[in-house]
Structures are given as C-alpha cells and as structure tokens.
Amino acid sequence: MIKPIMKDVLFLSQKAEPATPEDSQTAMDLLDTLKAHENGCVGMVYPTRILGGMPPGEGC
C-alpha cells in the first residue's frame, strides 16, 4: 500500500527500534511507496539532516 511521505520532524527524530518479522507489511508498504515516487524526489532521512547537515525544507 502506498503511504504518504512522513515529514514530521518530531516523529522522525525518535529512536528507531530493530525490525521484527511482524514488521514485514510495513517494509512492503515502504517499498510500494518508494516505487510510486521513484521518478520524484524520495529518499531516506539521514541523522545529519536532523542534526544540522541540511536544514529542514531544503533539497527535496
């Protein structure tokens, strides 16, 4: 299922937890969403963006 792109800085700044087999549907949703936006600007958020590497809103 294609999901909206998450842009909430507070949500994205939360500590990640290791994925488990129960997260397989979330992984499939992520792949569907990335494929749906492959011709646009979609990528993963790197800690440097949140920590000051690139100001929020710049780039994609």
mmCIF file of the N, C-alpha and C atoms, coordinates in Angstrom:
data_MODEL
# 
_entry.id   MODEL 
# 
loop_
_atom_site.group_PDB 
_atom_site.id 
_atom_site.type_symbol 
_atom_site.label_atom_id 
_atom_site.label_alt_id 
_atom_site.label_comp_id 
_atom_site.label_asym_id 
_atom_site.label_entity_id 
_atom_site.label_seq_id 
_atom_site.pdbx_PDB_ins_code 
_atom_site.Cartn_x 
_atom_site.Cartn_y 
_atom_site.Cartn_z 
_atom_site.occupancy 
_atom_site.B_iso_or_equiv 
_atom_site.pdbx_formal_charge 
_atom_site.auth_seq_id 
_atom_site.auth_comp_id 
_atom_site.auth_asym_id 
_atom_site.auth_atom_id 
_atom_site.pdbx_PDB_model_num 
ATOM 1   N N  . MET A 1 1  ? 0.839  -1.167  0.000   1.00 0.00 ? 1  MET A N  1 
ATOM 2   C CA . MET A 1 1  ? 0.000  0.000   0.000   1.00 0.00 ? 1  MET A CA 1 
ATOM 3   C C  . MET A 1 1  ? 0.892  1.240   0.000   1.00 0.00 ? 1  MET A C  1 
ATOM 4   N N  . ILE A 1 2  ? 0.598  2.181   -0.862  1.00 0.00 ? 2  ILE A N  1 
ATOM 5   C CA . ILE A 1 2  ? 1.351  3.428   -0.923  1.00 0.00 ? 2  ILE A CA 1 
ATOM 6   C C  . ILE A 1 2  ? 0.905  4.315   0.230   1.00 0.00 ? 2  ILE A C  1 
ATOM 7   N N  . LYS A 1 3  ? 1.873  4.805   0.969   1.00 0.00 ? 3  LYS A N  1 
ATOM 8   C CA . LYS A 1 3  ? 1.619  5.642   2.143   1.00 0.00 ? 3  LYS A CA 1 
ATOM 9   C C  . LYS A 1 3  ? 2.091  7.072   1.877   1.00 0.00 ? 3  LYS A C  1 
ATOM 10  N N  . PRO A 1 4  ? 1.538  8.042   2.622   1.00 0.00 ? 4  PRO A N  1 
ATOM 11  C CA . PRO A 1 4  ? 2.037  9.418   2.500   1.00 0.00 ? 4  PRO A CA 1 
ATOM 12  C C  . PRO A 1 4  ? 3.484  9.501   2.995   1.00 0.00 ? 4  PRO A C  1 
ATOM 13  N N  . ILE A 1 5  ? 4.246  10.425  2.439   1.00 0.00 ? 5  ILE A N  1 
ATOM 14  C CA . ILE A 1 5  ? 5.624  10.629  2.855   1.00 0.00 ? 5  ILE A CA 1 
ATOM 15  C C  . ILE A 1 5  ? 5.616  11.325  4.222   1.00 0.00 ? 5  ILE A C  1 
ATOM 16  N N  . MET A 1 6  ? 6.292  10.743  5.193   1.00 0.00 ? 6  MET A N  1 
ATOM 17  C CA . MET A 1 6  ? 6.352  11.292  6.545   1.00 0.00 ? 6  MET A CA 1 
ATOM 18  C C  . MET A 1 6  ? 7.336  12.455  6.570   1.00 0.00 ? 6  MET A C  1 
ATOM 19  N N  . LYS A 1 7  ? 6.889  13.614  7.044   1.00 0.00 ? 7  LYS A N  1 
ATOM 20  C CA . LYS A 1 7  ? 7.754  14.793  7.130   1.00 0.00 ? 7  LYS A CA 1 
ATOM 21  C C  . LYS A 1 7  ? 7.795  15.375  8.538   1.00 0.00 ? 7  LYS A C  1 
ATOM 22  N N  . ASP A 1 8  ? 7.126  14.747  9.489   1.00 0.00 ? 8  ASP A N  1 
ATOM 23  C CA . ASP A 1 8  ? 7.049  15.249  10.856  1.00 0.00 ? 8  ASP A CA 1 
ATOM 24  C C  . ASP A 1 8  ? 8.409  15.069  11.543  1.00 0.00 ? 8  ASP A C  1 
ATOM 25  N N  . VAL A 1 9  ? 9.102  16.176  11.803  1.00 0.00 ? 9  VAL A N  1 
ATOM 26  C CA . VAL A 1 9  ? 10.449 16.135  12.365  1.00 0.00 ? 9  VAL A CA 1 
ATOM 27  C C  . VAL A 1 9  ? 10.450 15.473  13.746  1.00 0.00 ? 9  VAL A C  1 
ATOM 28  N N  . LEU A 1 10 ? 9.444  15.741  14.563  1.00 0.00 ? 10 LEU A N  1 
ATOM 29  C CA . LEU A 1 10 ? 9.397  15.122  15.889  1.00 0.00 ? 10 LEU A CA 1 
ATOM 30  C C  . LEU A 1 10 ? 9.255  13.610  15.783  1.00 0.00 ? 10 LEU A C  1 
ATOM 31  N N  . PHE A 1 11 ? 8.413  13.145  14.885  1.00 0.00 ? 11 PHE A N  1 
ATOM 32  C CA . PHE A 1 11 ? 8.258  11.699  14.690  1.00 0.00 ? 11 PHE A CA 1 
ATOM 33  C C  . PHE A 1 11 ? 9.545  11.089  14.160  1.00 0.00 ? 11 PHE A C  1 
ATOM 34  N N  . LEU A 1 12 ? 10.137 11.737  13.161  1.00 0.00 ? 12 LEU A N  1 
ATOM 35  C CA . LEU A 1 12 ? 11.338 11.200  12.530  1.00 0.00 ? 12 LEU A CA 1 
ATOM 36  C C  . LEU A 1 12 ? 12.568 11.248  13.432  1.00 0.00 ? 12 LEU A C  1 
ATOM 37  N N  . SER A 1 13 ? 12.532 12.063  14.474  1.00 0.00 ? 13 SER A N  1 
ATOM 38  C CA . SER A 1 13 ? 13.683 12.158  15.366  1.00 0.00 ? 13 SER A CA 1 
ATOM 39  C C  . SER A 1 13 ? 13.640 11.128  16.495  1.00 0.00 ? 13 SER A C  1 
ATOM 40  N N  . GLN A 1 14 ? 12.600 10.317  16.542  1.00 0.00 ? 14 GLN A N  1 
ATOM 41  C CA . GLN A 1 14 ? 12.515 9.279   17.565  1.00 0.00 ? 14 GLN A CA 1 
ATOM 42  C C  . GLN A 1 14 ? 13.552 8.190   17.309  1.00 0.00 ? 14 GLN A C  1 
ATOM 43  N N  . LYS A 1 15 ? 14.011 7.581   18.386  1.00 0.00 ? 15 LYS A N  1 
ATOM 44  C CA . LYS A 1 15 ? 14.968 6.490   18.273  1.00 0.00 ? 15 LYS A CA 1 
ATOM 45  C C  . LYS A 1 15 ? 14.307 5.306   17.562  1.00 0.00 ? 15 LYS A C  1 
ATOM 46  N N  . ALA A 1 16 ? 15.003 4.745   16.610  1.00 0.00 ? 16 ALA A N  1 
ATOM 47  C CA . ALA A 1 16 ? 14.484 3.592   15.864  1.00 0.00 ? 16 ALA A CA 1 
ATOM 48  C C  . ALA A 1 16 ? 14.655 2.315   16.672  1.00 0.00 ? 16 ALA A C  1 
ATOM 49  N N  . GLU A 1 17 ? 13.807 1.354   16.396  1.00 0.00 ? 17 GLU A N  1 
ATOM 50  C CA . GLU A 1 17 ? 13.903 0.034   17.007  1.00 0.00 ? 17 GLU A CA 1 
ATOM 51  C C  . GLU A 1 17 ? 14.174 -0.981  15.899  1.00 0.00 ? 17 GLU A C  1 
ATOM 52  N N  . PRO A 1 18 ? 14.855 -2.069  16.209  1.00 0.00 ? 18 PRO A N  1 
ATOM 53  C CA . PRO A 1 18 ? 15.098 -3.101  15.193  1.00 0.00 ? 18 PRO A CA 1 
ATOM 54  C C  . PRO A 1 18 ? 13.770 -3.655  14.656  1.00 0.00 ? 18 PRO A C  1 
ATOM 55  N N  . ALA A 1 19 ? 13.762 -3.935  13.364  1.00 0.00 ? 19 ALA A N  1 
ATOM 56  C CA . ALA A 1 19 ? 12.576 -4.533  12.750  1.00 0.00 ? 19 ALA A CA 1 
ATOM 57  C C  . ALA A 1 19 ? 12.455 -5.993  13.175  1.00 0.00 ? 19 ALA A C  1 
ATOM 58  N N  . THR A 1 20 ? 11.227 -6.467  13.201  1.00 0.00 ? 20 THR A N  1 
ATOM 59  C CA . THR A 1 20 ? 10.941 -7.864  13.538  1.00 0.00 ? 20 THR A CA 1 
ATOM 60  C C  . THR A 1 20 ? 10.128 -8.466  12.395  1.00 0.00 ? 20 THR A C  1 
ATOM 61  N N  . PRO A 1 21 ? 9.931  -9.764  12.385  1.00 0.00 ? 21 PRO A N  1 
ATOM 62  C CA . PRO A 1 21 ? 9.103  -10.374 11.333  1.00 0.00 ? 21 PRO A CA 1 
ATOM 63  C C  . PRO A 1 21 ? 7.689  -9.778  11.271  1.00 0.00 ? 21 PRO A C  1 
ATOM 64  N N  . GLU A 1 22 ? 7.193  -9.260  12.385  1.00 0.00 ? 22 GLU A N  1 
ATOM 65  C CA . GLU A 1 22 ? 5.862  -8.654  12.385  1.00 0.00 ? 22 GLU A CA 1 
ATOM 66  C C  . GLU A 1 22 ? 5.823  -7.339  11.615  1.00 0.00 ? 22 GLU A C  1 
ATOM 67  N N  . ASP A 1 23 ? 6.981  -6.782  11.289  1.00 0.00 ? 23 ASP A N  1 
ATOM 68  C CA . ASP A 1 23 ? 7.067  -5.519  10.552  1.00 0.00 ? 23 ASP A CA 1 
ATOM 69  C C  . ASP A 1 23 ? 7.104  -5.730  9.040   1.00 0.00 ? 23 ASP A C  1 
ATOM 70  N N  . SER A 1 24 ? 6.902  -6.948  8.569   1.00 0.00 ? 24 SER A N  1 
ATOM 71  C CA . SER A 1 24 ? 7.042  -7.222  7.134   1.00 0.00 ? 24 SER A CA 1 
ATOM 72  C C  . SER A 1 24 ? 6.052  -6.420  6.287   1.00 0.00 ? 24 SER A C  1 
ATOM 73  N N  . GLN A 1 25 ? 4.837  -6.186  6.775   1.00 0.00 ? 25 GLN A N  1 
ATOM 74  C CA . GLN A 1 25 ? 3.874  -5.392  5.992   1.00 0.00 ? 25 GLN A CA 1 
ATOM 75  C C  . GLN A 1 25 ? 4.338  -3.935  5.895   1.00 0.00 ? 25 GLN A C  1 
ATOM 76  N N  . THR A 1 26 ? 4.921  -3.419  6.957   1.00 0.00 ? 26 THR A N  1 
ATOM 77  C CA . THR A 1 26 ? 5.455  -2.056  6.928   1.00 0.00 ? 26 THR A CA 1 
ATOM 78  C C  . THR A 1 26 ? 6.578  -1.956  5.898   1.00 0.00 ? 26 THR A C  1 
ATOM 79  N N  . ALA A 1 27 ? 7.423  -2.972  5.830   1.00 0.00 ? 27 ALA A N  1 
ATOM 80  C CA . ALA A 1 27 ? 8.502  -2.990  4.844   1.00 0.00 ? 27 ALA A CA 1 
ATOM 81  C C  . ALA A 1 27 ? 7.941  -3.015  3.425   1.00 0.00 ? 27 ALA A C  1 
ATOM 82  N N  . MET A 1 28 ? 6.896  -3.795  3.208   1.00 0.00 ? 28 MET A N  1 
ATOM 83  C CA . MET A 1 28 ? 6.272  -3.846  1.875   1.00 0.00 ? 28 MET A CA 1 
ATOM 84  C C  . MET A 1 28 ? 5.645  -2.500  1.530   1.00 0.00 ? 28 MET A C  1 
ATOM 85  N N  . ASP A 1 29 ? 5.005  -1.852  2.509   1.00 0.00 ? 29 ASP A N  1 
ATOM 86  C CA . ASP A 1 29 ? 4.425  -0.522  2.286   1.00 0.00 ? 29 ASP A CA 1 
ATOM 87  C C  . ASP A 1 29 ? 5.513  0.480   1.917   1.00 0.00 ? 29 ASP A C  1 
ATOM 88  N N  . LEU A 1 30 ? 6.661  0.391   2.593   1.00 0.00 ? 30 LEU A N  1 
ATOM 89  C CA . LEU A 1 30 ? 7.768  1.283   2.284   1.00 0.00 ? 30 LEU A CA 1 
ATOM 90  C C  . LEU A 1 30 ? 8.251  1.072   0.848   1.00 0.00 ? 30 LEU A C  1 
ATOM 91  N N  . LEU A 1 31 ? 8.397  -0.169  0.447   1.00 0.00 ? 31 LEU A N  1 
ATOM 92  C CA . LEU A 1 31 ? 8.814  -0.448  -0.938  1.00 0.00 ? 31 LEU A CA 1 
ATOM 93  C C  . LEU A 1 31 ? 7.792  0.058   -1.946  1.00 0.00 ? 31 LEU A C  1 
ATOM 94  N N  . ASP A 1 32 ? 6.509  -0.158  -1.678  1.00 0.00 ? 32 ASP A N  1 
ATOM 95  C CA . ASP A 1 32 ? 5.455  0.338   -2.573  1.00 0.00 ? 32 ASP A CA 1 
ATOM 96  C C  . ASP A 1 32 ? 5.517  1.853   -2.697  1.00 0.00 ? 32 ASP A C  1 
ATOM 97  N N  . THR A 1 33 ? 5.721  2.525   -1.571  1.00 0.00 ? 33 THR A N  1 
ATOM 98  C CA . THR A 1 33 ? 5.770  3.990   -1.562  1.00 0.00 ? 33 THR A CA 1 
ATOM 99  C C  . THR A 1 33 ? 6.997  4.491   -2.316  1.00 0.00 ? 33 THR A C  1 
ATOM 100 N N  . LEU A 1 34 ? 8.154  3.865   -2.080  1.00 0.00 ? 34 LEU A N  1 
ATOM 101 C CA . LEU A 1 34 ? 9.366  4.271   -2.796  1.00 0.00 ? 34 LEU A CA 1 
ATOM 102 C C  . LEU A 1 34 ? 9.220  4.056   -4.296  1.00 0.00 ? 34 LEU A C  1 
ATOM 103 N N  . LYS A 1 35 ? 8.635  2.935   -4.703  1.00 0.00 ? 35 LYS A N  1 
ATOM 104 C CA . LYS A 1 35 ? 8.431  2.663   -6.128  1.00 0.00 ? 35 LYS A CA 1 
ATOM 105 C C  . LYS A 1 35 ? 7.469  3.668   -6.749  1.00 0.00 ? 35 LYS A C  1 
ATOM 106 N N  . ALA A 1 36 ? 6.436  4.065   -6.010  1.00 0.00 ? 36 ALA A N  1 
ATOM 107 C CA . ALA A 1 36 ? 5.458  5.021   -6.528  1.00 0.00 ? 36 ALA A CA 1 
ATOM 108 C C  . ALA A 1 36 ? 6.071  6.400   -6.748  1.00 0.00 ? 36 ALA A C  1 
ATOM 109 N N  . HIS A 1 37 ? 7.147  6.707   -6.037  1.00 0.00 ? 37 HIS A N  1 
ATOM 110 C CA . HIS A 1 37 ? 7.786  8.021   -6.126  1.00 0.00 ? 37 HIS A CA 1 
ATOM 111 C C  . HIS A 1 37 ? 9.168  7.958   -6.754  1.00 0.00 ? 37 HIS A C  1 
ATOM 112 N N  . GLU A 1 38 ? 9.488  6.863   -7.446  1.00 0.00 ? 38 GLU A N  1 
ATOM 113 C CA . GLU A 1 38 ? 10.842 6.701   -7.958  1.00 0.00 ? 38 GLU A CA 1 
ATOM 114 C C  . GLU A 1 38 ? 11.242 7.758   -8.977  1.00 0.00 ? 38 GLU A C  1 
ATOM 115 N N  . ASN A 1 39 ? 10.296 8.390   -9.639  1.00 0.00 ? 39 ASN A N  1 
ATOM 116 C CA . ASN A 1 39 ? 10.625 9.434   -10.607 1.00 0.00 ? 39 ASN A CA 1 
ATOM 117 C C  . ASN A 1 39 ? 10.673 10.810  -9.975  1.00 0.00 ? 39 ASN A C  1 
ATOM 118 N N  . GLY A 1 40 ? 10.339 10.896  -8.705  1.00 0.00 ? 40 GLY A N  1 
ATOM 119 C CA . GLY A 1 40 ? 10.376 12.161  -7.984  1.00 0.00 ? 40 GLY A CA 1 
ATOM 120 C C  . GLY A 1 40 ? 11.536 12.170  -7.011  1.00 0.00 ? 40 GLY A C  1 
ATOM 121 N N  . CYS A 1 41 ? 11.357 12.913  -5.998  1.00 0.00 ? 41 CYS A N  1 
ATOM 122 C CA . CYS A 1 41 ? 12.419 13.063  -5.004  1.00 0.00 ? 41 CYS A CA 1 
ATOM 123 C C  . CYS A 1 41 ? 12.021 12.350  -3.724  1.00 0.00 ? 41 CYS A C  1 
ATOM 124 N N  . VAL A 1 42 ? 12.533 11.164  -3.521  1.00 0.00 ? 42 VAL A N  1 
ATOM 125 C CA . VAL A 1 42 ? 12.251 10.389  -2.319  1.00 0.00 ? 42 VAL A CA 1 
ATOM 126 C C  . VAL A 1 42 ? 13.549 9.746   -1.884  1.00 0.00 ? 42 VAL A C  1 
ATOM 127 N N  . GLY A 1 43 ? 13.775 9.735   -0.598  1.00 0.00 ? 43 GLY A N  1 
ATOM 128 C CA . GLY A 1 43 ? 14.969 9.104   -0.060  1.00 0.00 ? 43 GLY A CA 1 
ATOM 129 C C  . GLY A 1 43 ? 14.786 8.847   1.416   1.00 0.00 ? 43 GLY A C  1 
ATOM 130 N N  . MET A 1 44 ? 15.811 8.387   2.028   1.00 0.00 ? 44 MET A N  1 
ATOM 131 C CA . MET A 1 44 ? 15.767 8.127   3.452   1.00 0.00 ? 44 MET A CA 1 
ATOM 132 C C  . MET A 1 44 ? 16.313 9.339   4.188   1.00 0.00 ? 44 MET A C  1 
ATOM 133 N N  . VAL A 1 45 ? 15.833 9.556   5.385   1.00 0.00 ? 45 VAL A N  1 
ATOM 134 C CA . VAL A 1 45 ? 16.322 10.655  6.211   1.00 0.00 ? 45 VAL A CA 1 
ATOM 135 C C  . VAL A 1 45 ? 17.575 10.174  6.928   1.00 0.00 ? 45 VAL A C  1 
ATOM 136 N N  . TYR A 1 46 ? 18.624 10.945  6.803   1.00 0.00 ? 46 TYR A N  1 
ATOM 137 C CA . TYR A 1 46 ? 19.863 10.624  7.490   1.00 0.00 ? 46 TYR A CA 1 
ATOM 138 C C  . TYR A 1 46 ? 19.955 11.475  8.747   1.00 0.00 ? 46 TYR A C  1 
ATOM 139 N N  . PRO A 1 47 ? 20.586 10.974  9.800   1.00 0.00 ? 47 PRO A N  1 
ATOM 140 C CA . PRO A 1 47 ? 20.711 11.750  11.036  1.00 0.00 ? 47 PRO A CA 1 
ATOM 141 C C  . PRO A 1 47 ? 21.337 13.123  10.821  1.00 0.00 ? 47 PRO A C  1 
ATOM 142 N N  . THR A 1 48 ? 22.217 13.275  9.853   1.00 0.00 ? 48 THR A N  1 
ATOM 143 C CA . THR A 1 48 ? 22.854 14.580  9.634   1.00 0.00 ? 48 THR A CA 1 
ATOM 144 C C  . THR A 1 48 ? 21.838 15.629  9.227   1.00 0.00 ? 48 THR A C  1 
ATOM 145 N N  . ARG A 1 49 ? 20.763 15.230  8.584   1.00 0.00 ? 49 ARG A N  1 
ATOM 146 C CA . ARG A 1 49 ? 19.746 16.211  8.200   1.00 0.00 ? 49 ARG A CA 1 
ATOM 147 C C  . ARG A 1 49 ? 19.075 16.763  9.453   1.00 0.00 ? 49 ARG A C  1 
ATOM 148 N N  . ILE A 1 50 ? 18.741 15.890  10.385  1.00 0.00 ? 50 ILE A N  1 
ATOM 149 C CA . ILE A 1 50 ? 18.080 16.326  11.612  1.00 0.00 ? 50 ILE A CA 1 
ATOM 150 C C  . ILE A 1 50 ? 19.069 17.055  12.515  1.00 0.00 ? 50 ILE A C  1 
ATOM 151 N N  . LEU A 1 51 ? 20.314 16.623  12.510  1.00 0.00 ? 51 LEU A N  1 
ATOM 152 C CA . LEU A 1 51 ? 21.316 17.200  13.401  1.00 0.00 ? 51 LEU A CA 1 
ATOM 153 C C  . LEU A 1 51 ? 22.019 18.415  12.806  1.00 0.00 ? 51 LEU A C  1 
ATOM 154 N N  . GLY A 1 52 ? 21.586 18.855  11.650  1.00 0.00 ? 52 GLY A N  1 
ATOM 155 C CA . GLY A 1 52 ? 22.141 20.094  11.111  1.00 0.00 ? 52 GLY A CA 1 
ATOM 156 C C  . GLY A 1 52 ? 22.882 19.951  9.801   1.00 0.00 ? 52 GLY A C  1 
ATOM 157 N N  . GLY A 1 53 ? 22.959 18.754  9.221   1.00 0.00 ? 53 GLY A N  1 
ATOM 158 C CA . GLY A 1 53 ? 23.661 18.580  7.956   1.00 0.00 ? 53 GLY A CA 1 
ATOM 159 C C  . GLY A 1 53 ? 22.980 19.293  6.806   1.00 0.00 ? 53 GLY A C  1 
ATOM 160 N N  . MET A 1 54 ? 21.666 19.331  6.796   1.00 0.00 ? 54 MET A N  1 
ATOM 161 C CA . MET A 1 54 ? 20.896 20.019  5.775   1.00 0.00 ? 54 MET A CA 1 
ATOM 162 C C  . MET A 1 54 ? 19.661 20.588  6.470   1.00 0.00 ? 54 MET A C  1 
ATOM 163 N N  . PRO A 1 55 ? 19.441 21.897  6.361   1.00 0.00 ? 55 PRO A N  1 
ATOM 164 C CA . PRO A 1 55 ? 18.281 22.481  7.024   1.00 0.00 ? 55 PRO A CA 1 
ATOM 165 C C  . PRO A 1 55 ? 16.983 21.852  6.521   1.00 0.00 ? 55 PRO A C  1 
ATOM 166 N N  . PRO A 1 56 ? 16.017 21.616  7.419   1.00 0.00 ? 56 PRO A N  1 
ATOM 167 C CA . PRO A 1 56 ? 14.729 21.070  7.002   1.00 0.00 ? 56 PRO A CA 1 
ATOM 168 C C  . PRO A 1 56 ? 14.103 21.948  5.930   1.00 0.00 ? 56 PRO A C  1 
ATOM 169 N N  . GLY A 1 57 ? 13.509 21.315  4.944   1.00 0.00 ? 57 GLY A N  1 
ATOM 170 C CA . GLY A 1 57 ? 12.853 22.060  3.867   1.00 0.00 ? 57 GLY A CA 1 
ATOM 171 C C  . GLY A 1 57 ? 13.737 22.317  2.661   1.00 0.00 ? 57 GLY A C  1 
ATOM 172 N N  . GLU A 1 58 ? 15.043 22.131  2.806   1.00 0.00 ? 58 GLU A N  1 
ATOM 173 C CA . GLU A 1 58 ? 15.934 22.306  1.662   1.00 0.00 ? 58 GLU A CA 1 
ATOM 174 C C  . GLU A 1 58 ? 16.077 20.985  0.938   1.00 0.00 ? 58 GLU A C  1 
ATOM 175 N N  . GLY A 1 59 ? 16.402 21.034  -0.302  1.00 0.00 ? 59 GLY A N  1 
ATOM 176 C CA . GLY A 1 59 ? 16.513 19.800  -1.075  1.00 0.00 ? 59 GLY A CA 1 
ATOM 177 C C  . GLY A 1 59 ? 15.135 19.359  -1.518  1.00 0.00 ? 59 GLY A C  1 
ATOM 178 N N  . CYS A 1 60 ? 14.796 18.116  -1.291  1.00 0.00 ? 60 CYS A N  1 
ATOM 179 C CA . CYS A 1 60 ? 13.537 17.554  -1.762  1.00 0.00 ? 60 CYS A CA 1 
ATOM 180 C C  . CYS A 1 60 ? 12.386 17.922  -0.866  1.00 0.00 ? 60 CYS A C  1 
# 
